[in-house]
Amino acid sequence: MPYVSTSRRLIFAALALLAEGLHLGWEALHGGIVSHHLLQSAAMPAISNAWGLLIVPALAAWAAGRLPRPGVAARDWRPVALGLALPLLLGAALSLAFGLKLQALTEIIFFTLLLVALLLPAHRPESLLGFVLGMSWTFGAVLPTAIGAVIAGLSWALRGAARWAWQAARPA
């Protein structure tokens, strides 16, 4: 069972806060901290990237709870590392395709992301953190967290229903 002390959670949260602070500092020095309108509509409210100073460290501290104990074998780190890396890469690819205005590629990556989330446990904290980190340089932290939470909920519900159906269908 994963175990992470409070001090390790705080260290991960502090590192995430530092990274997000550097990101926002760069934005501030290059035209100001960006705000994004919901659904890309000026009629909708704008959400500042500064919210990342709260969201990213909180996600990092939550995801740190999935880390294996210190001194364990490398195989115990693999599920957590893959659970962070794959959504991070998919989120970054989605952000890059969106930023380059490649609509068809953006849609392909998004639906690939949904498929991966249904097949793999995308409801884990490290997966949400990876997705948010991968997309935050384009969209800030709020919108990817909301989208990632919906995807995580779908993953959790579908995998739970499949587990229930499997247990109900197998002989006693």
C-alpha positions as CSV (number, residue, x, y, z in Angstrom):
1,M,0.0,0.0,0.0
2,P,1.3,3.4,-0.9
3,Y,2.7,5.5,2.0
4,V,4.0,9.0,1.8
5,S,4.7,11.1,4.8
6,T,3.3,14.6,5.2
7,S,6.8,16.1,4.7
8,R,7.1,14.3,1.3
9,R,3.7,15.6,0.2
10,L,4.8,19.1,1.2
11,I,8.0,18.8,-0.8
12,F,6.1,17.7,-3.9
13,A,3.6,20.5,-3.4
14,A,6.4,23.0,-2.9
15,L,8.1,21.8,-6.1
16,A,4.9,22.1,-8.0
17,L,4.3,25.6,-6.6
18,L,7.8,26.6,-7.7
19,A,7.3,25.3,-11.2
20,E,3.9,27.0,-11.5
21,G,5.4,30.2,-10.1
22,L,8.1,30.1,-12.7
23,H,5.5,29.5,-15.4
24,L,3.4,32.4,-14.3
25,G,6.5,34.6,-13.8
26,W,7.4,34.0,-17.4
27,E,3.8,34.9,-18.5
28,A,3.9,38.0,-16.4
29,L,7.1,39.2,-18.0
30,H,5.8,38.4,-21.5
31,G,2.6,40.4,-21.7
32,G,0.9,39.5,-18.4
33,I,-0.7,36.5,-16.9
34,V,-3.2,35.0,-19.4
35,S,-6.9,34.5,-18.8
36,H,-9.0,32.0,-20.7
37,H,-12.7,32.4,-21.5
38,L,-14.8,29.3,-21.1
39,L,-15.7,27.7,-24.4
40,Q,-13.5,30.3,-26.1
41,S,-16.4,32.8,-25.9
42,A,-15.9,36.4,-24.8
43,A,-19.4,36.3,-23.4
44,M,-18.3,33.6,-20.9
45,P,-16.3,34.4,-17.8
46,A,-12.5,34.5,-18.0
47,I,-10.4,32.3,-15.7
48,S,-6.9,33.5,-14.8
49,N,-3.9,31.1,-15.1
50,A,-3.0,32.4,-11.6
51,W,-5.4,29.8,-10.2
52,G,-2.6,27.3,-11.0
53,L,-0.8,28.5,-7.9
54,L,-3.5,26.7,-5.9
55,I,-4.5,23.9,-8.2
56,V,-1.2,22.4,-9.3
57,P,0.4,22.1,-5.8
58,A,-2.8,20.6,-4.5
59,L,-2.8,18.0,-7.3
60,A,0.9,17.3,-6.7
61,A,0.3,16.7,-2.9
62,W,-2.7,14.5,-3.7
63,A,-0.7,12.5,-6.3
64,A,2.2,12.1,-3.9
65,G,0.0,9.9,-1.9
66,R,0.3,7.2,-4.6
67,L,4.1,7.1,-4.4
68,P,5.6,3.8,-3.2
69,R,7.6,3.7,0.0
70,P,11.3,4.8,-0.2
71,G,13.6,1.9,-1.0
72,V,11.1,-0.3,-2.9
73,A,11.9,-2.0,-6.2
74,A,11.6,-0.1,-9.5
75,R,8.7,-2.2,-10.6
76,D,6.6,-0.6,-7.8
77,W,7.3,2.8,-9.4
78,R,6.3,1.9,-12.9
79,P,2.5,2.1,-12.6
80,V,2.7,5.6,-11.0
81,A,5.3,6.8,-13.5
82,L,3.3,5.5,-16.4
83,G,0.1,7.0,-14.9
84,L,1.8,10.4,-14.8
85,A,3.8,10.2,-18.1
86,L,1.1,9.0,-20.5
87,P,-1.5,11.7,-19.6
88,L,1.3,14.3,-19.5
89,L,2.3,13.4,-23.1
90,L,-1.3,13.2,-24.3
91,G,-2.1,16.6,-22.7
92,A,1.0,18.2,-24.1
93,A,0.2,16.8,-27.6
94,L,-3.4,18.0,-27.3
95,S,-2.1,21.5,-26.3
96,L,0.4,21.6,-29.1
97,A,-2.1,20.5,-31.7
98,F,-4.6,23.1,-30.4
99,G,-2.0,25.8,-30.4
100,L,-1.0,25.1,-33.9
101,K,-4.7,25.2,-34.9
102,L,-4.6,21.6,-36.2
103,Q,-8.3,20.9,-35.7
104,A,-8.4,17.3,-37.0
105,L,-5.3,16.3,-35.0
106,T,-6.7,17.9,-31.9
107,E,-9.9,15.8,-32.3
108,I,-7.9,12.6,-32.9
109,I,-5.7,13.2,-29.8
110,F,-8.8,14.0,-27.7
111,F,-10.7,10.9,-28.7
112,T,-7.5,8.8,-28.2
113,L,-7.3,10.3,-24.8
114,L,-10.8,9.2,-24.1
115,L,-10.1,5.7,-25.3
116,V,-7.0,5.4,-23.2
117,A,-8.9,6.7,-20.2
118,L,-11.5,4.0,-20.7
119,L,-8.9,1.2,-21.0
120,L,-6.5,2.4,-18.3
121,P,-7.2,3.7,-14.8
122,A,-7.2,7.4,-15.6
123,H,-9.0,8.2,-12.4
124,R,-5.9,8.1,-10.3
125,P,-4.4,11.3,-9.0
126,E,-1.1,11.0,-10.9
127,S,-3.0,10.8,-14.2
128,L,-5.0,14.0,-13.5
129,L,-1.8,15.7,-12.4
130,G,0.0,14.6,-15.6
131,F,-2.9,15.8,-17.8
132,V,-3.0,19.2,-16.1
133,L,0.7,19.6,-16.3
134,G,0.7,18.7,-20.0
135,M,-2.0,21.2,-20.8
136,S,-1.3,24.0,-18.3
137,W,1.3,25.8,-20.5
138,T,-1.5,26.4,-23.1
139,F,-4.7,26.5,-21.1
140,G,-3.7,27.2,-17.5
141,A,-4.6,24.8,-14.8
142,V,-8.4,25.3,-14.3
143,L,-9.7,24.1,-17.6
144,P,-7.5,21.0,-17.8
145,T,-8.5,20.1,-14.2
146,A,-12.2,20.4,-15.1
147,I,-11.8,18.4,-18.3
148,G,-9.5,15.9,-16.6
149,A,-12.0,15.5,-13.7
150,V,-14.7,14.6,-16.2
151,I,-12.5,12.1,-18.0
152,A,-11.4,10.6,-14.7
153,G,-15.0,10.3,-13.6
154,L,-15.9,8.5,-16.8
155,S,-12.9,6.2,-16.4
156,W,-13.8,5.4,-12.8
157,A,-17.5,4.7,-13.7
158,L,-16.8,2.6,-16.7
159,R,-14.1,0.6,-15.1
160,G,-16.3,0.1,-12.0
161,A,-19.2,-1.0,-14.1
162,A,-17.0,-3.4,-16.1
163,R,-15.6,-4.9,-12.8
164,W,-19.2,-5.3,-11.4
165,A,-20.3,-7.0,-14.7
166,W,-17.3,-9.3,-14.6
167,Q,-18.0,-10.3,-11.0
168,A,-21.7,-10.8,-11.7
169,A,-21.1,-12.9,-14.8
170,R,-18.4,-15.2,-13.5
171,P,-19.5,-18.5,-11.9
172,A,-19.6,-18.6,-8.1
